[in-house]
Every structure is written in structure tokens, then in C-alpha cells.
């Protein structure tokens, strides 16, 4: 159980960075990566009380349907934290800027008594680094209190992608987290949904999202249930005439793309089908509720708010809950590149509620030659 650092320990894929020869000195290169996946888990009773004293043997986990051997990690409370505060200043976020003032004490409680660096990122139609990483939390709080209104954009995915890039520049010994203050639905990002999934799944970053309602126009445009799994983006065209492609599909699927997707999934082997379903579900979630889905994908939490009091209550809840997470780990067997669907359960106490990461991603270059599967 974690007892000191409020949000910094929610990792899932441990990473070692080292400078490569002839590399751009301003862009860190990932050269070594272990295959250890960390799965933070928060366990409560149905009445909301945190449950203590569980062991690794009380949990069971499958990765793409394959059972995995779990261990319960030891305390890492003393490890430092890099925190990126990502704030929407454009779109509907312009009317919420005043609510981010006077957060000094709450930020201190979230960070805890560890070495830390905090940065502030603002975004409207594009992201902007408002305050580079600093150990002085008071500077971050002051920057939040003096935010300026942006344009009409709400490029949430671009803002988060920018935050992840900034976090990657921090020392390898620092754990990483993002606080996202935004509306619920992305508007105007150039980052594709697929790339957003890889960014949130292939870094050791936990994201806590605090969302206010998007405009009625944005909600209507991205209404849940419309064209399920059918999001198109110029950066992620499907293979021409492939099973999941809209072009050249059988006439029987005309106007029923979701049925085509599920028929395609039925042709895949069970582990691949689970992984693809998790990917499509997560991608659709990013389209219909970007802020909440980002938090879920990283093992963080999502809170709605409309005024400053609600925001503060959510931040305080995060500082309390994050102290109580179990951090389970496993080595994927097999470590197949691509999306992975996780299912964590409590085998001994099915009446308890459980919150944990539901998916992660392994890039092909993350595996050494000895770990690559032959196809």
C-alpha cells in the first residue's frame, strides 16, 4: 500500500531512458525498456470504504484472456514526481479560468513530501508551455491564478500529447502524472485517437481528469451511440479494402459499419480479438468522452465539476484515494506488440468494488529480439 505520495506512483510500464549516439540532445531517446507491467488497483466496499490487507494471491488478472502471475510491489514512496498540469484555456474552458486560483495547499497535498517538479501547460486550439518544470509548487499555483483566455479551440488530445512529451524530458528516476482540467469532449485535435491511445498506454504516466460539460454543439456532434467504432481520422486510414476498411466493404454492410467491425473481429484468434475489441472500445470512448476515457486508460480517475468548490472536492478525493492503491505487477506472457486488454478481479472477495487499468500498449520496438514473436 502506498502511504506518502499522493498521485505519483500510478505507473504501469517501467522505462529506462539513455542517450543514444548521434541523437538530438533535446529529444530523449528510449533505448531500453523492461517488460514489467504495473497495474494500480483501488479496492473499496460497496459503501465506499477502502479495503486494506489484500495480497497478490487475492487478485487474478488476464492479459488478452491469458492468466498472468501477479506480484504486489513494495513501497516506492520516496521516489520523486514530475507533474504536468494541463489546463484548457480556450473553448468552454475560458469561462472556468478563475476556478484554478488558490490551489497551493491542495497541490502540496497531492504531491506529498517527495522531490518534485511541476509544469503548467495551457491549450486552446494548440498547446502552450506556460511554465517549464520547476520544484517550486508556488510558481505553478501562481501561473494557474493568472491564466489568460485562449481561442475557441479545445484540443484535449493535443494538450495531453504535448504534456506527455514534456514529461519524457524529465529524469528517468521521476515518476510522472498529469492533472487535466478540461471540458469532456475534444474539439480540433490533430493527434489521432490511435496515437492518443499509444501515448497514454506506452508511458509511465497516470492522468487525473477534472471535466466540465462541453457545449451543446460539441455534445450533439459527438453523441454516444452514433457510428460506433466508426471514427475516421486523416492520420489513421484503414488498410485499403481490408476487413475493417470502409472502402470496398461488402454491400451488406452499407450503413452498418459496427456490424462489419464485429464480423471482422470474429475472424481473429481469441487473444487478438480481445485486444482489438479493447482498442476499438477505448478509441470510441476517447471520441465520446475524451476526458473520462483518458483517466480510465491510465488507471487514474475522472471527476465532473462546474464550479471551484467541486474542483477542490475532486482534488481532495484524489489525494485521499491515491494513497490507498495496491500496485500489482506482471511480466506479459507472451509480450505481443500492440494493444492488450487487461481484466483484473478479486478472487477472494467478489462483493468488493475494484478500479484499475483496463488496457495497455506494447510497441514493437519495446521488445528485444528474443521477445519478438515469429509470424
ROGUBA-608211 format. One line per field, with one value per residue (C-alpha): x, y, z; chain. Coordinates in steps of 0.25 Angstrom, whole numbers. Layout:
BEGIN
px [X:...] .
py [Y:...] .
pz [Z:...] .
kette [A:...] .
END
This chain:
BEGIN
px [0:5:5:12:12:-2:-2:12:12:2:11:9:21:35:44:59:64:78:84:87:99:97:83:77:81:68:60:62:63:56:67:64:50:46:34:29:14:9:-6:-10:-23:-32:-41:-54:-66:-79:-81:-68:-59:-44:-40:-27:-18:-20:-9:-5:-12:-25:-25:-26:-22:-23:-16:-23:-30:-17:-15:-3:5:4:13:10:21:28:27:33:28:41:43:41:30:29:15:9:-4:-11:-22:-32:-32:-40:-54:-63:-50:-49:-61:-54:-41:-44:-47:-32:-27:-23:-19:-6:-10:-17:-5:4:-5:-5:10:13:27:35:45:37:36:23:20:7:2:-9:-17:-28:-27:-12:-4:6:16:13:23:34:37:40:42:34:20:16:20:11:0:2:2:-11:-17:-12:-17:-21:-33:-30:-37:-49:-42:-42:-31:-30:-23:-12:-11:-9:1:9:9:14:25:29:29:38:49:49:60:57:56:44:30:20:6:-4:-15:-24:-35:-43:-57:-62:-60:-48:-50:-40:-28:-19:-14:-21:-29:-20:-7:-14:-16:-2:3:-6:-2:13:18:18:8:-5:-15:-25:-36:-46:-56:-67:-78:-75:-84:-97:-92:-80:-89:-98:-87:-81:-93:-91:-96:-94:-86:-80:-65:-66:-57:-49:-36:-27:-15:-21:-27:-30:-23:-29:-40:-36:-47:-48:-47:-59:-55:-58:-67:-78:-91:-98:-90:-95:-99:-95:-81:-81:-87:-75:-65:-71:-71:-57:-53:-60:-49:-38:-32:-38:-26:-25:-40:-40:-28:-35:-48:-41:-35:-47:-55:-45:-43:-58:-58:-48:-57:-70:-64:-49:-46:-52:-46:-32:-33:-38:-28:-17:-22:-26:-39:-49:-57:-68:-69:-76:-70:-58:-63:-66:-52:-46:-54:-49:-35:-36:-43:-31:-21:-28:-31:-17:-11:-18:-15:-9:1:2:11:14:22:13:13:14:19:11:13:0:-12:-15:-28:-26:-36:-33:-42:-42:-43:-46:-56:-65:-74:-63:-62:-49:-44:-31:-25:-33:-23:-8:0:14:21:29:42:40:43:57:60:58:44:38:28:30:19] .
py [0:14:24:36:41:44:42:39:24:20:14:3:1:3:10:13:24:26:36:29:33:44:47:60:65:72:59:48:34:22:11:1:-3:-15:-24:-21:-16:-9:-9:0:-4:3:-7:-2:-8:-4:6:13:9:6:-9:-12:-24:-31:-39:-43:-56:-49:-44:-51:-44:-48:-41:-43:-54:-61:-63:-55:-57:-45:-39:-28:-17:-12:3:13:26:33:33:47:52:60:66:73:82:83:93:97:112:112:108:105:106:121:122:113:120:127:114:110:121:118:103:104:95:85:83:82:71:64:64:60:61:56:63:68:77:83:89:97:95:102:99:104:100:98:94:104:102:113:109:99:89:95:90:102:98:112:117:107:111:126:123:116:128:137:129:137:133:126:124:115:102:90:81:72:61:71:76:63:58:71:68:54:60:69:59:50:60:59:50:35:33:42:36:44:49:59:67:70:82:82:80:66:65:68:79:81:72:67:56:43:34:23:31:36:22:19:31:28:14:14:23:22:34:34:44:50:57:68:71:81:80:83:92:87:87:78:69:67:65:54:48:34:23:29:21:12:9:17:29:34:42:46:41:27:22:7:-3:-1:-11:-18:-25:-12:-2:6:5:-7:-13:-23:-17:-24:-15:-2:8:-3:-1:-6:-19:-20:-18:-29:-39:-35:-38:-52:-56:-53:-62:-60:-52:-43:-42:-37:-27:-22:-20:-13:-4:0:2:11:19:21:25:36:41:41:46:49:54:42:32:37:36:22:17:21:16:30:36:45:56:65:79:92:102:104:96:84:84:85:74:65:69:65:52:48:52:42:31:31:27:14:8:-6:-7:-20:-24:-36:-39:-41:-55:-54:-40:-38:-24:-16:-13:-22:-24:-25:-32:-31:-37:-40:-55:-56:-45:-43:-33:-23:-12:-10:1:-2:0:-8:-7:-4:-4:-10:-4:-14:-7:-8:-23:-29:-39:-50:-46:-44:-54:-60:-59] .
pz [0:-3:9:5:-9:-14:-29:-33:-32:-43:-53:-62:-71:-65:-74:-75:-84:-88:-98:-112:-120:-130:-124:-123:-109:-107:-110:-101:-107:-101:-103:-92:-87:-78:-80:-66:-66:-53:-50:-40:-33:-23:-15:-7:-1:-7:4:-1:10:5:7:13:15:2:-4:-19:-17:-15:-29:-42:-56:-70:-82:-95:-88:-83:-68:-62:-50:-41:-30:-21:-22:-10:-5:-14:-6:-7:-22:-28:-36:-49:-50:-62:-60:-73:-74:-85:-87:-100:-104:-92:-83:-84:-74:-64:-63:-49:-43:-43:-33:-19:-21:-13:-1:-10:-19:-8:-2:-16:-17:-3:3:-9:-18:-29:-42:-47:-60:-65:-80:-86:-98:-107:-122:-119:-106:-100:-89:-79:-68:-70:-59:-46:-32:-27:-26:-22:-36:-42:-34:-37:-52:-51:-44:-55:-68:-80:-89:-102:-115:-118:-118:-108:-114:-102:-109:-114:-100:-94:-105:-102:-87:-89:-98:-87:-76:-85:-83:-68:-61:-62:-47:-47:-48:-56:-55:-62:-56:-67:-65:-78:-84:-87:-102:-111:-121:-132:-128:-139:-131:-135:-126:-129:-125:-113:-108:-111:-103:-91:-91:-94:-84:-69:-67:-59:-63:-54:-61:-56:-66:-68:-79:-93:-101:-106:-121:-117:-110:-121:-131:-123:-117:-112:-120:-133:-143:-132:-135:-147:-144:-157:-156:-167:-159:-157:-170:-170:-180:-193:-196:-182:-173:-165:-177:-181:-195:-203:-192:-195:-199:-188:-178:-185:-173:-163:-160:-146:-151:-161:-149:-141:-152:-155:-140:-141:-151:-141:-131:-117:-111:-123:-123:-108:-111:-124:-116:-105:-115:-122:-109:-104:-117:-117:-103:-106:-116:-108:-94:-96:-82:-75:-84:-83:-68:-69:-79:-70:-57:-52:-48:-54:-47:-52:-47:-50:-40:-32:-20:-28:-34:-20:-15:-26:-24:-9:-13:-22:-11:-1:-11:-18:-4:-4:-17:-18:-29:-35:-46:-56:-68:-80:-86:-97:-99:-112:-119:-120:-111:-99:-91:-76:-67:-52:-42:-27:-26:-11:-9:-21:-13:-13:-24:-32:-40:-49:-63:-74:-85:-89:-101:-105:-117:-126:-123:-108:-109:-110:-122:-112:-108:-122:-127:-140:-150] .
kette [A:A:A:A:A:A:A:A:A:A:A:A:A:A:A:A:A:A:A:A:A:A:A:A:A:A:A:A:A:A:A:A:A:A:A:A:A:A:A:A:A:A:A:A:A:A:A:A:A:A:A:A:A:A:A:A:A:A:A:A:A:A:A:A:A:A:A:A:A:A:A:A:A:A:A:A:A:A:A:A:A:A:A:A:A:A:A:A:A:A:A:A:A:A:A:A:A:A:A:A:A:A:A:A:A:A:A:A:A:A:A:A:A:A:A:A:A:A:A:A:A:A:A:A:A:A:A:A:A:A:A:A:A:A:A:A:A:A:A:A:A:A:A:A:A:A:A:A:A:A:A:A:A:A:A:A:A:A:A:A:A:A:A:A:A:A:A:A:A:A:A:A:A:A:A:A:A:A:A:A:A:A:A:A:A:A:A:A:A:A:A:A:A:A:A:A:A:A:A:A:A:A:A:A:A:A:A:A:A:A:A:A:A:A:A:A:A:A:A:A:A:A:A:A:A:A:A:A:A:A:A:A:A:A:A:A:A:A:A:A:A:A:A:A:A:A:A:A:A:A:A:A:A:A:A:A:A:A:A:A:A:A:A:A:A:A:A:A:A:A:A:A:A:A:A:A:A:A:A:A:A:A:A:A:A:A:A:A:A:A:A:A:A:A:A:A:A:A:A:A:A:A:A:A:A:A:A:A:A:A:A:A:A:A:A:A:A:A:A:A:A:A:A:A:A:A:A:A:A:A:A:A:A:A:A:A:A:A:A:A:A:A:A:A:A:A:A:A:A:A:A:A:A:A:A:A:A:A:A:A:A:A:A:A:A:A:A:A:A:A:A:A:A:A:A] .
END
